[in-house]
């Protein structure tokens, strides 16, 4: 089961990386088209879609690698059962918020599909297409938070290391 979950998180990260490459290509296409005096419609919109998709798809991977920003001031002051209780409460709250985020993201994509919503730009992209990346990313983030909560409840969760401050500088 661990290999499957890690594969899902890594797969989402690879997809986010592909979205970043697509973003780079959109920006380069926009620059080259301006220099060559021709216009490719929709490059700004697609760059935005790819940037948002990359951000959402990378959320679970960064959570599982301990790279999310954590405010540990209160946690570092607590020890033993109090610290564990706060960790469980925090993970449960984050799981609930991630569930709401995933539900409403999926609902938004579904409604955009049902109502045939399109972008207001000249490319007229059906909005459900870029919204799928957000819905998928938030669903995988929910899975990662459930995973972290279960690991914490079972006493198997690995805490972020002491080199946390070193990596962020």
ZAVEXNU-486769 format. One record per residue: residue number from 1; residue in one letter; x, z, y of N, C-alpha, C in turn. Coordinates in pm, 1 decimal, padded with zeros to 6 digits. Each point is the difference from the previous one (the first is absolute). Layout:
BEGIN
<NUM; "A"; <X; Z; Y>; <X; Z; Y>; <X; Z; Y>>
...
REM end
This chain:
BEGIN
<1; "X"; <00082.6; 00000.0; -00118.9>; <-00082.6; 00000.0; 00118.9>; <00087.5; 00000.0; 00126.0>>
<2; "X"; <00109.6; 00077.3; -00003.4>; <00090.4; 00007.7; 00115.1>; <00056.4; -00137.0; 00033.8>>
<3; "X"; <00038.7; -00076.3; -00101.4>; <00056.7; -00133.3; 00023.9>; <-00103.4; -00093.7; 00061.1>>
<4; "X"; <-00124.6; 00011.5; -00042.5>; <-00107.1; -00083.2; 00055.1>; <-00021.8; 00031.9; 00147.9>>
<5; "X"; <-00009.5; 00129.2; 00032.0>; <-00021.7; 00039.3; 00139.3>; <00117.3; -00041.6; 00088.4>>
<6; "X"; <00122.1; 00025.4; -00047.3>; <00116.7; -00040.6; 00078.1>; <00005.2; -00151.4; 00016.4>>
<7; "X"; <-00044.3; -00072.0; -00102.6>; <-00006.2; -00146.9; 00009.0>; <-00100.2; -00045.7; 00104.8>>
<8; "X"; <-00112.8; 00070.2; 00010.1>; <-00099.6; -00033.0; 00102.7>; <00057.9; 00024.4; 00139.2>>
<9; "X"; <00065.5; 00115.1; 00019.6>; <00058.8; 00030.9; 00130.0>; <00109.9; -00100.1; 00035.1>>
<10; "X"; <00084.5; -00032.7; -00096.6>; <00107.4; -00096.0; 00024.7>; <-00055.9; -00140.2; 00024.4>>
<11; "X"; <-00103.5; -00037.4; -00074.2>; <-00062.8; -00130.7; 00020.4>; <-00058.9; -00013.2; 00140.0>>
<12; "X"; <-00063.9; 00105.6; 00047.3>; <-00054.2; -00001.2; 00136.0>; <00112.9; -00010.2; 00102.0>>
<13; "X"; <00111.8; 00066.2; -00026.0>; <00114.7; -00007.4; 00092.0>; <00058.6; -00141.1; 00002.2>>
<14; "X"; <00008.5; -00063.7; -00115.7>; <00049.3; -00137.9; -00005.4>; <-00094.6; -00094.4; 00073.8>>
<15; "X"; <-00129.0; 00022.4; -00016.1>; <-00097.6; -00081.6; 00071.8>; <00012.5; 00022.1; 00151.0>>
<16; "X"; <00022.7; 00124.8; 00040.5>; <00022.8; 00029.3; 00142.0>; <00124.9; -00073.0; 00049.6>>
<17; "X"; <00103.9; -00003.8; -00082.0>; <00121.8; -00071.4; 00037.8>; <-00027.2; -00149.5; 00015.6>>
<18; "X"; <-00081.4; -00056.5; -00088.7>; <-00036.9; -00141.2; 00013.2>; <-00079.2; -00024.1; 00128.0>>
<19; "X"; <-00086.5; 00093.9; 00034.1>; <-00075.0; -00011.3; 00124.9>; <00096.5; 00002.6; 00118.9>>
<20; "X"; <00104.5; 00081.6; -00007.4>; <00098.2; 00005.2; 00108.1>; <00076.2; -00132.1; 00012.0>>
<21; "X"; <00031.0; -00061.7; -00113.1>; <00064.2; -00131.5; 00003.3>; <-00095.5; -00101.9; 00062.2>>
<22; "X"; <-00127.8; 00007.1; -00037.5>; <-00100.0; -00087.8; 00061.4>; <-00009.8; 00022.6; 00149.9>>
<23; "X"; <00007.6; 00125.2; 00041.8>; <-00001.8; 00032.6; 00142.7>; <00119.6; -00063.6; 00070.2>>
<24; "X"; <00117.2; 00011.4; -00059.6>; <00119.5; -00062.3; 00055.9>; <-00019.8; -00150.5; 00013.8>>
<25; "X"; <-00054.7; -00062.4; -00103.3>; <-00022.1; -00144.8; 00004.3>; <-00099.4; -00038.6; 00109.3>>
<26; "X"; <-00104.1; 00080.1; 00019.0>; <-00096.9; -00028.6; 00106.3>; <00065.0; 00010.3; 00138.3>>
<27; "X"; <00083.2; 00101.2; 00018.9>; <00067.3; 00016.4; 00128.6>; <00098.2; -00115.0; 00022.8>>
<28; "X"; <00076.0; -00034.8; -00103.4>; <00094.1; -00112.1; 00013.9>; <-00073.1; -00130.6; 00026.6>>
<29; "X"; <-00111.1; -00022.6; -00068.1>; <-00079.4; -00120.6; 00022.9>; <-00051.3; -00004.7; 00143.1>>
<30; "X"; <-00042.6; 00112.2; 00050.4>; <-00048.4; 00007.2; 00137.8>; <00111.8; -00032.1; 00098.8>>
<31; "X"; <00118.9; 00054.0; -00024.0>; <00113.9; -00025.1; 00088.6>; <00041.6; -00146.8; -00005.4>>
<32; "X"; <00014.7; -00052.3; -00120.7>; <00042.1; -00139.1; -00016.6>; <-00103.4; -00094.9; 00059.3>>
<33; "X"; <-00126.9; 00029.5; -00019.8>; <-00103.5; -00089.1; 00053.7>; <00000.7; -00000.8; 00152.7>>
<34; "X"; <00027.6; 00114.9; 00061.8>; <00009.9; 00003.0; 00146.6>; <00119.6; -00080.3; 00049.4>>
<35; "X"; <00112.1; 00014.8; -00069.0>; <00119.7; -00073.7; 00039.9>; <-00015.7; -00150.8; -00020.0>>
<36; "X"; <-00074.4; -00039.3; -00102.1>; <-00020.1; -00142.2; -00030.7>; <-00123.7; -00056.9; 00069.6>>
<37; "X"; <-00065.8; 00080.6; 00081.9>; <-00115.7; -00043.3; 00080.3>; <-00118.6; -00047.4; -00084.9>>
<38; "X"; <-00029.1; 00073.8; -00108.4>; <-00125.2; -00022.4; -00071.7>; <-00060.0; 00135.5; -00032.9>>
<39; "X"; <-00126.9; 00000.9; -00029.4>; <-00070.1; 00127.0; -00020.2>; <-00054.7; 00007.7; -00142.3>>
<40; "X"; <00027.5; 00110.3; -00065.2>; <-00057.9; 00027.9; -00132.0>; <-00103.4; 00109.5; 00021.1>>
<41; "X"; <-00127.8; -00032.0; -00010.2>; <-00103.1; 00100.0; 00028.3>; <-00001.9; 00112.1; -00103.4>>
<42; "X"; <-00025.1; 00120.1; 00047.8>; <-00019.5; 00113.7; -00088.7>; <00124.1; 00077.5; -00037.5>>
<43; "X"; <00118.3; -00040.7; 00049.2>; <00121.6; 00070.0; -00043.1>; <-00000.6; 00146.1; 00045.4>>
<44; "X"; <-00048.9; 00026.1; 00120.2>; <-00005.5; 00139.1; 00047.5>; <-00096.3; 00082.4; -00084.1>>
<45; "X"; <-00115.2; -00056.9; -00030.5>; <-00099.0; 00072.4; -00080.4>; <00052.9; 00027.4; -00140.1>>
<46; "X"; <00061.4; -00101.6; -00061.4>; <00051.3; 00018.6; -00135.2>; <00116.8; 00097.8; -00002.6>>
<47; "X"; <00081.3; -00000.7; 00105.0>; <00108.1; 00098.5; 00008.3>; <-00058.5; 00140.8; 00004.8>>
<48; "X"; <-00107.0; 00017.4; 00075.9>; <-00065.8; 00130.8; 00006.5>; <-00059.9; 00041.0; -00133.3>>
<49; "X"; <-00065.3; -00093.8; -00067.9>; <-00056.9; 00030.2; -00131.6>; <00108.4; 00041.8; -00097.7>>
<50; "X"; <00111.8; -00073.4; 00001.4>; <00109.5; 00030.7; -00092.8>; <00065.1; 00134.0; 00032.5>>
<51; "X"; <00012.7; 00031.1; 00128.8>; <00058.8; 00128.7; 00038.5>; <-00088.8; 00115.6; -00045.9>>
<52; "X"; <-00130.1; -00012.7; 00023.1>; <-00091.8; 00105.7; -00042.8>; <00000.0; 00013.4; -00152.0>>
<53; "X"; <-00003.2; -00111.2; -00070.0>; <00002.7; 00004.1; -00146.0>; <00126.3; 00065.2; -00053.6>>
<54; "X"; <00113.8; -00032.8; 00059.7>; <00126.4; 00059.8; -00043.8>; <-00001.9; 00150.8; 00020.2>>
<55; "X"; <-00051.5; 00043.3; 00113.2>; <-00005.9; 00143.6; 00027.1>; <-00087.1; 00074.9; -00099.6>>
<56; "X"; <-00117.9; -00053.7; -00027.2>; <-00090.7; 00068.3; -00092.6>; <00050.7; -00004.4; -00143.3>>
<57; "X"; <00056.7; -00111.8; -00041.7>; <00048.5; -00010.4; -00137.7>; <00121.8; 00087.2; -00026.2>>
<58; "X"; <00074.4; 00035.4; 00103.3>; <00120.2; 00082.3; -00017.8>; <-00029.1; 00149.5; 00002.7>>
<59; "X"; <-00121.1; 00040.4; 00034.3>; <-00030.6; 00142.6; 00016.2>; <00025.3; 00082.6; -00126.3>>
<60; "X"; <-00050.4; -00044.9; -00113.0>; <00013.5; 00079.0; -00123.2>; <00146.0; 00011.5; -00043.3>>
<61; "X"; <00073.4; -00108.6; 00011.2>; <00140.6; 00001.4; -00040.2>; <00079.7; 00098.4; 00084.7>>
<62; "X"; <-00023.8; -00000.3; 00131.7>; <00073.3; 00093.5; 00085.5>; <-00041.7; 00144.0; -00026.3>>
<63; "X"; <-00126.4; 00022.4; -00032.3>; <-00044.9; 00135.4; -00035.4>; <00072.6; 00048.8; -00124.8>>
<64; "X"; <00004.1; -00082.4; -00102.1>; <00060.9; 00041.3; -00126.7>; <00151.3; 00017.2; 00010.9>>
<65; "X"; <00062.4; -00062.3; 00098.4>; <00144.5; 00014.8; 00019.4>; <00033.6; 00112.2; 00096.9>>
<66; "X"; <-00101.1; 00071.2; 00049.6>; <00022.7; 00110.5; 00091.2>; <00041.1; -00044.5; 00138.9>>
<67; "X"; <-00038.5; -00120.2; 00039.7>; <00042.1; -00054.8; 00128.6>; <-00106.2; 00015.1; 00108.7>>
<68; "X"; <-00116.4; 00052.3; -00032.0>; <-00100.4; 00023.5; 00103.6>; <00043.6; 00117.9; 00085.7>>
<69; "X"; <-00039.1; -00003.1; 00124.5>; <00032.8; 00110.3; 00090.0>; <-00082.2; 00121.4; -00041.1>>
<70; "X"; <00067.8; 00112.3; -00019.5>; <-00066.9; 00124.7; -00037.2>; <00036.3; 00106.9; 00100.4>>
<71; "X"; <-00097.8; 00075.6; 00040.7>; <00025.3; 00113.8; 00087.0>; <00016.2; 00120.4; -00091.6>>
<72; "X"; <00123.6; 00043.0; -00016.9>; <00030.9; 00104.1; -00098.1>; <00027.4; 00135.1; 00063.2>>
<73; "X"; <-00030.5; 00015.1; 00128.1>; <00027.4; 00125.4; 00068.8>; <-00069.4; 00117.1; -00068.7>>
<74; "X"; <-00128.3; -00014.3; -00027.4>; <-00074.7; 00106.9; -00065.5>; <00038.3; 00011.0; -00148.1>>
<75; "X"; <00014.0; -00112.5; -00065.9>; <00037.0; 00002.2; -00142.1>; <00134.5; 00067.6; -00023.5>>
<76; "X"; <00095.0; -00025.7; 00087.5>; <00132.7; 00059.8; -00019.8>; <-00000.7; 00151.4; 00020.6>>
<77; "X"; <-00098.8; 00050.5; 00072.9>; <-00010.1; 00144.8; 00022.7>; <-00066.1; 00071.2; -00117.6>>
<78; "X"; <-00069.8; -00075.1; -00084.0>; <-00071.5; 00060.9; -00112.1>; <00082.0; -00009.3; -00128.0>>
<79; "X"; <-00026.4; 00092.2; -00090.0>; <00067.8; 00002.2; -00129.9>; <-00103.3; 00023.4; -00109.6>>
<80; "X"; <00034.6; -00038.6; -00120.1>; <-00078.2; 00031.5; -00118.0>; <-00141.3; -00055.7; -00000.5>>
<81; "X"; <-00095.7; 00089.3; -00031.3>; <-00140.4; -00040.6; -00015.6>; <-00061.7; -00049.2; 00130.3>>
<82; "X"; <00038.0; 00058.3; 00110.6>; <-00055.4; -00042.5; 00129.0>; <00042.6; -00143.6; 00031.7>>
<83; "X"; <00125.1; -00029.2; -00026.4>; <00048.5; -00136.7; 00024.5>; <-00069.7; -00099.4; -00091.7>>
<84; "X"; <-00013.8; 00035.8; -00125.5>; <-00065.3; -00089.6; -00096.0>; <-00146.6; -00020.8; 00036.3>>
<85; "X"; <-00066.9; 00106.6; 00043.3>; <-00140.4; -00011.6; 00041.5>; <-00013.7; -00094.3; 00119.0>>
<86; "X"; <00090.9; 00010.6; 00095.6>; <-00005.2; -00089.3; 00116.0>; <00029.8; -00144.0; -00040.7>>
<87; "X"; <00093.4; -00019.2; -00091.3>; <00029.6; -00135.1; -00051.2>; <-00123.4; -00059.5; -00066.8>>
<88; "X"; <-00066.5; 00078.9; -00084.0>; <-00120.1; -00048.2; -00069.0>; <-00109.8; -00031.1; 00100.7>>
<89; "X"; <-00019.4; 00088.8; 00096.8>; <-00102.5; -00024.2; 00101.5>; <00031.4; -00127.1; 00078.2>>
<90; "X"; <00125.8; -00017.6; 00038.5>; <00040.8; -00118.3; 00075.7>; <-00020.5; -00127.9; -00080.1>>
<91; "X"; <00039.1; 00002.2; -00125.7>; <-00017.5; -00118.0; -00084.2>; <-00147.6; -00028.7; -00027.1>>
<92; "X"; <-00080.6; 00104.8; -00016.5>; <-00143.4; -00020.7; -00020.2>; <-00064.8; -00059.5; 00124.8>>
<93; "X"; <00038.1; 00050.2; 00117.0>; <-00053.7; -00054.0; 00125.3>; <00044.6; -00145.1; 00019.0>>
<94; "X"; <00126.1; -00027.8; -00028.4>; <00050.8; -00136.4; 00013.2>; <-00068.4; -00093.9; -00098.9>>
<95; "X"; <-00027.3; 00049.5; -00119.8>; <-00070.5; -00080.6; -00099.8>; <-00140.7; -00031.9; 00046.9>>
<96; "X"; <-00067.9; 00098.3; 00055.5>; <-00136.3; -00023.4; 00051.1>; <00001.9; -00101.0; 00114.4>>
<97; "X"; <00094.5; 00013.9; 00091.0>; <00009.6; -00095.6; 00111.4>; <00036.1; -00139.8; -00049.0>>
<98; "X"; <00090.1; -00007.8; -00096.9>; <00037.4; -00129.6; -00056.3>; <-00119.2; -00063.9; -00071.9>>
<99; "X"; <-00081.4; 00082.6; -00066.1>; <-00119.4; -00052.8; -00066.8>; <-00097.7; -00059.1; 00101.9>>
<100; "X"; <-00019.9; 00069.8; 00109.9>; <-00087.2; -00053.3; 00105.3>; <00057.4; -00128.8; 00058.2>>
<101; "X"; <00128.6; -00000.5; 00024.4>; <00066.2; -00117.0; 00055.7>; <-00011.9; -00119.0; -00095.5>>
<102; "X"; <00023.6; 00023.6; -00128.3>; <-00009.0; -00107.2; -00099.4>; <-00143.6; -00051.3; -00012.0>>
<103; "X"; <-00095.6; 00091.3; -00002.5>; <-00140.3; -00039.9; -00011.6>; <-00042.7; -00086.5; 00118.3>>
<104; "X"; <00029.1; 00046.5; 00120.9>; <-00044.7; -00073.5; 00117.6>; <00079.8; -00128.6; 00022.3>>
<105; "X"; <00123.9; -00004.2; -00044.3>; <00077.2; -00124.1; 00008.0>; <-00056.9; -00104.7; -00094.5>>
<106; "X"; <-00032.7; 00042.4; -00122.1>; <-00059.8; -00092.5; -00095.7>; <-00138.5; -00043.5; 00046.8>>
<107; "X"; <-00073.6; 00092.8; 00055.8>; <-00133.7; -00032.8; 00051.2>; <00007.9; -00100.1; 00115.7>>
<108; "X"; <00098.0; 00018.7; 00087.2>; <00018.1; -00092.5; 00111.1>; <00029.5; -00141.5; -00051.1>>
<109; "X"; <00090.3; -00011.0; -00096.8>; <00032.4; -00131.8; -00056.0>; <-00123.2; -00061.7; -00066.4>>
<110; "X"; <-00074.8; 00081.0; -00072.8>; <-00120.5; -00049.5; -00066.1>; <-00103.5; -00046.9; 00102.5>>
<111; "X"; <-00021.4; 00077.8; 00104.5>; <-00097.8; -00038.5; 00102.3>; <00045.2; -00124.5; 00075.7>>
<112; "X"; <00128.6; -00011.1; 00026.1>; <00050.2; -00120.5; 00066.1>; <-00024.5; -00122.9; -00085.5>>
<113; "X"; <00013.7; 00016.4; -00130.8>; <-00028.6; -00110.3; -00091.8>; <-00150.2; -00030.8; -00001.9>>
<114; "X"; <-00080.6; 00103.4; -00008.5>; <-00146.0; -00020.0; -00008.6>; <-00057.6; -00060.8; 00127.4>>
<115; "X"; <00054.4; 00040.0; 00115.7>; <-00052.0; -00049.9; 00128.0>; <00073.4; -00124.4; 00048.7>>
<116; "X"; <00096.2; -00046.7; -00077.1>; <00078.7; -00119.2; 00035.8>; <00068.7; 00016.4; 00134.9>>
<117; "X"; <00058.0; 00118.7; 00021.6>; <00073.5; 00024.6; 00124.3>; <00126.2; -00085.3; 00002.6>>
<118; "X"; <00027.5; -00058.6; 00115.5>; <00121.6; -00078.2; 00017.2>; <00072.4; 00049.5; 00124.5>>
<119; "X"; <00129.2; -00029.5; 00006.6>; <00077.5; 00041.7; 00116.3>; <-00047.1; -00077.6; 00122.5>>
<120; "X"; <00022.6; 00057.5; 00116.1>; <-00044.4; -00064.3; 00123.2>; <00098.7; -00104.7; 00049.2>>
<121; "X"; <00115.6; -00008.0; -00063.7>; <00100.4; -00098.8; 00039.5>; <-00039.3; -00139.6; -00046.0>>
<122; "X"; <00081.4; -00098.6; 00037.9>; <-00031.1; -00138.0; -00036.3>; <00025.3; -00030.8; -00146.9>>
<123; "X"; <00060.8; 00093.9; -00073.2>; <00022.9; -00019.7; -00143.1>; <-00123.9; 00032.7; -00083.0>>
<124; "X"; <-00092.1; 00080.9; 00052.7>; <-00126.6; 00037.4; -00065.7>; <00020.0; 00047.1; -00144.2>>
<125; "X"; <00094.1; 00091.4; -00018.4>; <00028.9; 00055.3; -00132.3>; <-00111.2; 00095.3; -00041.7>>
<126; "X"; <-00051.8; -00013.5; -00123.4>; <-00094.6; 00101.6; -00049.1>; <00069.8; 00136.1; -00002.0>>
<127; "X"; <-00056.7; 00097.9; 00066.5>; <00068.6; 00129.1; 00018.4>; <00017.0; 00079.4; -00128.6>>
<128; "X"; <-00080.9; -00025.3; -00100.4>; <00014.7; 00075.5; -00122.9>; <00133.9; -00028.6; -00067.5>>
<129; "X"; <00058.3; -00115.2; 00025.5>; <00127.2; -00034.5; -00065.1>; <00112.3; 00093.0; 00046.3>>
<130; "X"; <00025.7; 00014.8; 00130.8>; <00104.9; 00095.6; 00037.7>; <-00040.6; 00145.3; -00023.1>>
<131; "X"; <-00130.1; 00028.1; -00002.3>; <-00044.0; 00137.4; -00021.5>; <00020.4; 00045.9; -00144.3>>
<132; "X"; <00016.9; -00093.1; -00090.9>; <00025.5; 00036.6; -00139.9>; <00130.5; 00078.3; -00011.6>>
<133; "X"; <00102.3; -00039.1; 00075.4>; <00128.2; 00071.6; -00006.2>; <-00016.8; 00144.2; 00044.0>>
<134; "X"; <-00080.8; 00022.5; 00103.3>; <-00024.2; 00137.0; 00046.3>; <-00075.0; 00078.9; -00107.1>>
<135; "X"; <-00103.4; -00060.3; -00057.9>; <-00077.8; 00068.9; -00102.7>; <00086.1; 00030.8; -00122.9>>
<136; "X"; <00080.5; -00095.8; -00040.4>; <00087.7; 00021.2; -00115.6>; <00104.6; 00107.6; 00030.0>>
<137; "X"; <00060.0; -00006.6; 00117.5>; <00100.7; 00099.1; 00037.3>; <-00055.7; 00141.0; 00006.0>>
<138; "X"; <-00121.0; 00015.3; 00055.8>; <-00058.9; 00133.9; 00007.6>; <-00044.0; 00049.7; -00137.5>>
<139; "X"; <-00043.3; -00090.9; -00086.8>; <-00036.6; 00041.3; -00136.1>; <00123.1; 00047.9; -00076.8>>
<140; "X"; <00111.5; -00069.1; 00016.7>; <00123.6; 00041.9; -00067.2>; <00051.7; 00129.9; 00060.4>>
<141; "X"; <-00016.8; 00017.5; 00131.2>; <00036.5; 00127.4; 00062.3>; <-00084.0; 00113.9; -00056.6>>
<142; "X"; <-00129.4; -00022.8; -00018.9>; <-00086.3; 00101.1; -00062.5>; <00051.8; 00035.0; -00139.0>>
<143; "X"; <00034.2; -00101.5; -00077.0>; <00054.7; 00023.0; -00133.7>; <00127.6; 00084.7; 00007.3>>
<144; "X"; <00085.4; -00027.8; 00098.0>; <00124.7; 00075.5; 00014.4>; <-00027.0; 00145.1; 00037.9>>
<145; "X"; <-00098.9; 00023.8; 00087.2>; <-00032.2; 00138.4; 00035.6>; <-00061.4; 00075.4; -00118.5>>
<146; "X"; <-00084.6; -00065.8; -00076.8>; <-00055.1; 00064.1; -00120.7>; <00113.7; 00032.5; -00096.3>>
<147; "X"; <00092.7; -00093.9; -00014.8>; <00117.5; 00020.8; -00084.5>; <00079.5; 00121.5; 00046.8>>
<148; "X"; <00027.6; 00009.7; 00129.7>; <00074.9; 00112.9; 00053.9>; <-00075.2; 00131.6; -00019.8>>
<149; "X"; <-00131.4; -00001.6; 00021.1>; <-00080.4; 00121.3; -00017.4>; <00002.1; 00046.3; -00145.2>>
<150; "X"; <-00016.1; -00092.3; -00092.6>; <00002.8; 00035.8; -00142.4>; <00137.7; 00054.0; -00038.7>>
<151; "X"; <00104.4; -00064.1; 00048.6>; <00135.5; 00049.3; -00029.5>; <00020.3; 00140.6; 00055.4>>
<152; "X"; <-00049.8; 00024.5; 00121.1>; <00013.8; 00133.7; 00060.4>; <-00079.5; 00103.3; -00079.9>>
<153; "X"; <-00120.6; -00034.0; -00040.3>; <-00082.4; 00093.4; -00076.9>; <00063.0; 00032.5; -00135.7>>
<154; "X"; <00069.1; -00097.8; -00058.2>; <00066.2; 00021.0; -00128.9>; <00138.9; 00061.0; 00015.5>>
<155; "X"; <00046.1; 00016.5; 00123.4>; <00131.9; 00057.1; 00024.0>; <00113.7; -00096.3; -00025.9>>
<156; "X"; <-00026.6; -00129.6; 00004.8>; <00100.9; -00101.2; -00030.1>; <00044.5; -00079.9; 00122.4>>
<157; "X"; <-00052.5; 00032.6; 00115.2>; <00029.0; -00078.3; 00120.6>; <00139.7; 00031.7; 00049.7>>
<158; "X"; <00074.4; -00104.1; 00030.6>; <00135.1; 00014.0; 00053.2>; <-00010.6; 00000.1; 00151.7>>
<159; "X"; <00052.4; 00105.7; 00062.3>; <-00003.2; 00011.2; 00145.3>; <00106.2; -00090.3; 00061.0>>
<160; "X"; <-00026.5; -00051.0; 00121.4>; <00103.7; -00077.0; 00069.3>; <00124.8; 00084.7; 00016.4>>
<161; "X"; <00116.5; -00065.0; -00013.6>; <00127.7; 00070.5; 00002.2>; <00037.6; 00053.5; 00135.0>>
<162; "X"; <00108.1; 00074.8; 00002.6>; <00050.3; 00060.4; 00122.5>; <00067.0; -00099.7; 00092.8>>
<163; "X"; <00028.3; -00122.4; -00047.8>; <00063.1; -00101.4; 00083.7>; <-00102.8; -00076.8; 00082.3>>
<164; "X"; <-00119.6; 00055.0; 00010.5>; <-00110.3; -00065.8; 00070.5>; <00038.2; -00034.4; 00143.0>>
<165; "X"; <00061.3; 00094.2; 00071.0>; <00036.4; -00023.2; 00139.1>; <00111.2; -00104.0; 00010.8>>
<166; "X"; <00087.0; -00004.9; -00097.8>; <00111.0; -00094.6; 00002.8>; <-00052.8; -00142.9; -00011.1>>
<167; "X"; <-00098.7; -00023.1; -00087.3>; <-00053.7; -00133.5; -00019.4>; <-00076.6; -00050.1; 00120.8>>
<168; "X"; <-00056.6; 00089.6; 00078.1>; <-00084.3; -00042.7; 00112.0>; <00079.5; -00027.6; 00127.0>>
<169; "X"; <00126.9; 00028.1; 00000.0>; <00079.3; -00021.6; 00121.1>; <00064.1; -00135.8; -00000.3>>
REM end
